[in-house]
Amino acid sequence: MGVSREGVVVLAGGTGGAKLARGMADAVGQELLTVIANTGDDIEIYGAYVSPDPDLISFWLADTIDERGWGLRGDTFEVMEGLRQLGVDVWFNLGDRDLAWCLERARMLGHGLSPTAALARLSEAIGVRARVLPMSDDPVRTWVHSASAGWCAFQEFMIRERATGQIEGLEFRGAEQAAPNADAIAAIAGARAIVIGPSNPLASIAPILAVPGFREALHDTDAPVVAVSPIVGGQVLKGPTASFMAFAALDCTADGVADFYGEMLDGIVADENVGRLATLQTDTRMDDPAARLRISEETLAFTDALRS
């Protein structure tokens, strides 16, 4: 299927959004792809600055992602083992080369570079030609209140608490004071299509939308805005999306995803029909490069039809 070469913007959080971004890179070329990444999961630890979602996206785009779904392929964990031998509570695991990446980011930030500029240098070093943009250069942190642990930062909830316990609260601390990434806003304004990736709507995409300016930009753009549902075959493939949807009193279905995004959507891509919204009903699994390319090309053809 022919795909004209115009800029595409993907809003992404974790694995689902990163996989879609990889497929879009094949569909339109990395030079025409901008990925706006959630930074609410960021954490400073071991003297390093870790930005899990932007890094995951960059590793996917560079084809260096490990088969386990995070970190760098073939990485070793000697530093983590050394810390354990010194009595450190190593609850957040980083591979050695992954740690080097995050230490270099911390060094650049310490010398005055913005998170956007630091990520651009890191991504360029591993051959990424797409623009992977943090949603903001200002700090925004996702906090979760669960019945079992009370309030804790997102990574602690996911790793220390294993994402267990009923979710009773969700905050994006610092979002109201944060400025949106100016390059991201410009990319939305000039895009052929804006695609919200199949990431956790509450935990991965909502932090982006909580930064002032993004909802307005998505409302004002002439490009179609579509979401790819993270619900496949009535199930969540990865992560605690169902728990977050339940917290927001949303059905864990494509309809529930559409309800969350509301009027900002022009359409949705899902394996089930959403009667009140333009729907591309298709197999949304992205288990291999061919599937990622197919869903990306089908999604872009769908957005082109919406625009015409």
C-alpha positions as semicolon CSV with decimal commas, in nm:
position;residue;x (nm);y (nm);z (nm)
1;M;0,000;0,000;0,000
2;G;0,142;0,338;-0,093
3;V;0,211;0,581;0,187
4;S;0,281;0,944;0,104
5;R;0,577;1,090;0,285
6;E;0,446;1,341;0,535
7;G;0,509;1,389;0,905
8;V;0,342;1,153;1,150
9;V;0,318;1,209;1,526
10;V;0,278;0,925;1,774
11;L;0,195;0,980;2,142
12;A;0,349;0,692;2,333
13;G;0,416;0,552;2,674
14;G;0,547;0,199;2,720
15;T;0,576;-0,113;2,507
16;G;0,259;-0,080;2,298
17;G;0,337;0,275;2,194
18;A;0,701;0,189;2,126
19;K;0,603;-0,104;1,902
20;L;0,368;0,118;1,705
21;A;0,639;0,382;1,669
22;R;0,871;0,115;1,528
23;G;0,608;0,017;1,275
24;M;0,547;0,381;1,180
25;A;0,921;0,424;1,123
26;D;0,901;0,147;0,863
27;A;0,585;0,292;0,712
28;V;0,697;0,652;0,660
29;G;1,071;0,657;0,738
30;Q;1,228;0,767;1,064
31;E;1,296;1,117;0,933
32;L;0,921;1,180;0,908
33;L;0,834;1,041;1,250
34;T;0,799;1,233;1,576
35;V;0,724;1,044;1,897
36;I;0,600;1,242;2,197
37;A;0,694;1,036;2,502
38;N;0,561;1,021;2,855
39;T;0,814;1,129;3,119
40;G;0,591;1,081;3,423
41;D;0,772;0,753;3,500
42;D;1,119;0,916;3,522
43;I;1,335;0,836;3,824
44;E;1,675;0,943;3,956
45;I;1,859;0,646;4,105
46;Y;2,220;0,516;4,136
47;G;2,338;0,866;4,040
48;A;2,169;0,823;3,702
49;Y;1,865;0,985;3,543
50;V;1,635;0,715;3,406
51;S;1,359;0,806;3,160
52;P;1,197;0,467;3,096
53;D;0,943;0,547;2,823
54;P;1,158;0,772;2,599
55;D;1,447;0,526;2,636
56;L;1,226;0,227;2,554
57;I;1,107;0,405;2,239
58;S;1,463;0,493;2,135
59;F;1,580;0,135;2,190
60;W;1,292;0,001;1,980
61;L;1,366;0,248;1,700
62;A;1,734;0,148;1,705
63;D;1,643;-0,225;1,703
64;T;1,847;-0,270;2,022
65;I;1,560;-0,355;2,258
66;D;1,610;-0,673;2,458
67;E;1,375;-0,967;2,407
68;R;1,246;-0,929;2,763
69;G;1,082;-0,603;2,649
70;W;1,302;-0,348;2,827
71;G;1,668;-0,251;2,831
72;L;1,936;-0,324;2,573
73;R;1,978;-0,657;2,400
74;G;2,250;-0,872;2,553
75;D;2,317;-0,631;2,840
76;T;2,493;-0,752;3,154
77;F;2,412;-0,665;3,515
78;E;2,750;-0,662;3,686
79;V;2,701;-0,321;3,846
80;M;2,367;-0,423;3,997
81;E;2,525;-0,740;4,134
82;G;2,811;-0,538;4,277
83;L;2,568;-0,305;4,450
84;R;2,382;-0,599;4,600
85;Q;2,710;-0,737;4,737
86;L;2,762;-0,399;4,905
87;G;2,426;-0,426;5,077
88;V;2,233;-0,189;4,850
89;D;1,861;-0,254;4,808
90;V;1,859;-0,300;4,430
91;W;1,488;-0,292;4,358
92;F;1,522;-0,109;4,025
93;N;1,727;-0,318;3,784
94;L;1,942;-0,152;3,516
95;G;2,178;-0,328;3,278
96;D;2,535;-0,203;3,257
97;R;2,501;-0,032;2,917
98;D;2,156;0,095;3,010
99;L;2,311;0,245;3,325
100;A;2,585;0,407;3,115
101;W;2,315;0,567;2,896
102;C;2,135;0,705;3,203
103;L;2,457;0,823;3,370
104;E;2,550;1,012;3,053
105;R;2,206;1,173;3,053
106;A;2,258;1,282;3,415
107;R;2,599;1,427;3,321
108;M;2,451;1,625;3,031
109;L;2,164;1,753;3,243
110;G;2,416;1,858;3,507
111;H;2,599;2,061;3,242
112;G;2,283;2,249;3,152
113;L;2,140;2,053;2,859
114;S;1,764;2,011;2,851
115;P;1,613;1,662;2,868
116;T;1,513;1,704;2,502
117;A;1,868;1,792;2,394
118;A;2,020;1,515;2,605
119;L;1,786;1,251;2,463
120;A;1,857;1,374;2,109
121;R;2,230;1,322;2,159
122;L;2,183;0,979;2,312
123;S;1,944;0,867;2,039
124;E;2,169;0,994;1,763
125;A;2,455;0,790;1,910
126;I;2,260;0,467;1,854
127;G;2,140;0,559;1,506
128;V;1,787;0,685;1,575
129;R;1,680;0,937;1,310
130;A;1,324;0,991;1,431
131;R;1,258;1,268;1,681
132;V;1,180;1,123;2,025
133;L;1,061;1,418;2,232
134;P;0,998;1,423;2,607
135;M;0,653;1,568;2,666
136;S;0,811;1,847;2,872
137;D;1,155;1,956;2,985
138;D;1,002;2,034;3,324
139;P;0,967;1,760;3,588
140;V;0,634;1,576;3,597
141;R;0,597;1,267;3,813
142;T;0,317;1,010;3,820
143;W;0,209;0,901;4,168
144;V;-0,031;0,618;4,243
145;H;-0,237;0,557;4,555
146;S;-0,318;0,190;4,610
147;A;-0,512;0,018;4,883
148;S;-0,206;-0,184;4,983
149;A;0,073;0,076;4,975
150;G;-0,081;0,424;4,993
151;W;0,087;0,691;4,779
152;C;0,404;0,595;4,595
153;A;0,590;0,701;4,282
154;F;0,496;0,510;3,968
155;Q;0,811;0,297;3,945
156;E;0,779;0,194;4,308
157;F;0,416;0,099;4,251
158;M;0,506;-0,104;3,943
159;I;0,821;-0,274;4,073
160;R;0,827;-0,273;4,453
161;E;0,451;-0,324;4,486
162;R;0,420;-0,532;4,165
163;A;0,124;-0,314;4,065
164;T;-0,095;-0,493;4,319
165;G;-0,375;-0,351;4,529
166;Q;-0,679;-0,160;4,415
167;I;-0,588;0,178;4,267
168;E;-0,752;0,459;4,461
169;G;-0,573;0,769;4,334
170;L;-0,361;0,897;4,045
171;E;-0,171;1,226;4,029
172;F;0,063;1,383;3,776
173;R;0,263;1,602;4,008
174;G;0,413;1,909;3,846
175;A;0,203;1,880;3,531
176;E;0,006;2,198;3,584
177;Q;0,327;2,400;3,617
178;A;0,506;2,228;3,327
179;A;0,549;2,377;2,982
180;P;0,483;2,151;2,686
181;N;0,774;2,061;2,462
182;A;0,764;2,335;2,197
183;D;0,890;2,101;1,924
184;A;0,613;1,855;2,010
185;I;0,344;2,122;1,983
186;A;0,486;2,233;1,647
187;A;0,492;1,872;1,524
188;I;0,125;1,828;1,613
189;A;0,035;2,149;1,429
190;G;0,212;2,038;1,109
191;A;0,140;1,665;1,106
192;R;-0,031;1,451;0,848
193;A;-0,172;1,235;1,129
194;I;-0,158;1,211;1,507
195;V;-0,180;0,858;1,645
196;I;-0,221;0,783;2,015
197;G;-0,036;0,458;2,068
198;P;-0,177;0,148;2,240
199;S;-0,026;0,247;2,572
200;N;-0,202;0,257;2,909
201;P;-0,444;0,553;2,863
202;L;-0,438;0,650;3,232
203;A;-0,074;0,589;3,325
204;S;0,109;0,655;2,996
205;I;-0,095;0,897;2,783
206;A;-0,281;1,095;3,052
207;P;0,045;1,246;3,187
208;I;0,111;1,393;2,841
209;L;-0,242;1,531;2,818
210;A;-0,210;1,676;3,169
211;V;0,063;1,915;3,055
212;P;-0,107;2,243;2,955
213;G;-0,109;2,295;2,581
214;F;-0,137;1,940;2,452
215;R;-0,514;1,906;2,463
216;E;-0,546;2,245;2,295
217;A;-0,294;2,148;2,026
218;L;-0,478;1,824;1,953
219;H;-0,808;2,013;1,935
220;D;-0,671;2,282;1,701
221;T;-0,477;2,064;1,456
222;D;-0,615;1,996;1,109
223;A;-0,472;1,644;1,119
224;P;-0,693;1,351;1,216
225;V;-0,635;1,223;1,570
226;V;-0,686;0,850;1,615
227;A;-0,612;0,610;1,899
228;V;-0,498;0,250;1,869
229;S;-0,671;0,052;2,143
230;P;-0,448;-0,137;2,388
231;I;-0,728;-0,388;2,445
232;V;-0,678;-0,694;2,223
233;G;-0,926;-0,978;2,216
234;G;-1,090;-0,834;2,524
235;Q;-0,765;-0,856;2,719
236;V;-0,472;-0,631;2,813
237;L;-0,155;-0,779;2,667
238;K;0,087;-0,618;2,913
239;G;0,076;-0,417;3,234
240;P;-0,196;-0,303;3,476
241;T;-0,411;-0,114;3,225
242;A;-0,725;-0,292;3,345
243;S;-0,668;-0,175;3,704
244;F;-0,623;0,185;3,592
245;M;-0,933;0,169;3,371
246;A;-1,131;0,033;3,665
247;F;-1,010;0,320;3,883
248;A;-1,144;0,565;3,623
249;A;-1,475;0,374;3,604
250;L;-1,409;0,288;3,240
251;D;-1,487;-0,041;3,070
252;C;-1,174;-0,231;2,972
253;T;-1,282;-0,230;2,607
254;A;-1,224;-0,019;2,298
255;D;-1,542;0,168;2,398
256;G;-1,381;0,246;2,733
257;V;-1,069;0,375;2,560
258;A;-1,284;0,594;2,336
259;D;-1,472;0,723;2,641
260;F;-1,143;0,823;2,804
261;Y;-1,014;1,023;2,507
262;G;-1,354;1,168;2,428
263;E;-1,399;1,442;2,173
264;M;-1,029;1,471;2,091
265;L;-1,059;1,156;1,875
266;D;-1,162;1,149;1,511
267;G;-1,140;0,770;1,504
268;I;-1,014;0,457;1,674
269;V;-0,826;0,148;1,559
270;A;-0,938;-0,167;1,742
271;D;-1,028;-0,531;1,695
272;E;-1,387;-0,449;1,795
273;N;-1,630;-0,193;1,658
274;V;-1,700;0,132;1,845
275;G;-2,041;0,225;1,712
276;R;-2,038;0,597;1,790
277;L;-1,691;0,663;1,645
278;A;-1,524;0,600;1,310
279;T;-1,355;0,264;1,362
280;L;-1,087;0,075;1,174
281;Q;-1,163;-0,278;1,287
282;T;-0,854;-0,492;1,238
283;D;-0,615;-0,728;1,411
284;T;-0,411;-0,497;1,638
285;R;-0,151;-0,745;1,760
286;M;0,204;-0,632;1,682
287;D;0,406;-0,945;1,752
288;D;0,657;-0,908;1,466
289;P;0,788;-0,648;1,217
290;A;0,535;-0,745;0,948
291;A;0,243;-0,698;1,189
292;R;0,379;-0,365;1,313
293;L;0,417;-0,241;0,955
294;R;0,070;-0,365;0,856
295;I;-0,111;-0,196;1,145
296;S;0,087;0,125;1,086
297;E;0,003;0,136;0,715
298;E;-0,361;0,052;0,781
299;T;-0,381;0,323;1,047
300;L;-0,233;0,584;0,813
301;A;-0,470;0,486;0,532
302;F;-0,753;0,524;0,785
303;T;-0,636;0,871;0,889
304;D;-0,605;0,972;0,523
305;A;-0,965;0,864;0,465
306;L;-1,079;1,064;0,768
307;R;-0,896;1,372;0,641
308;S;-1,052;1,347;0,295
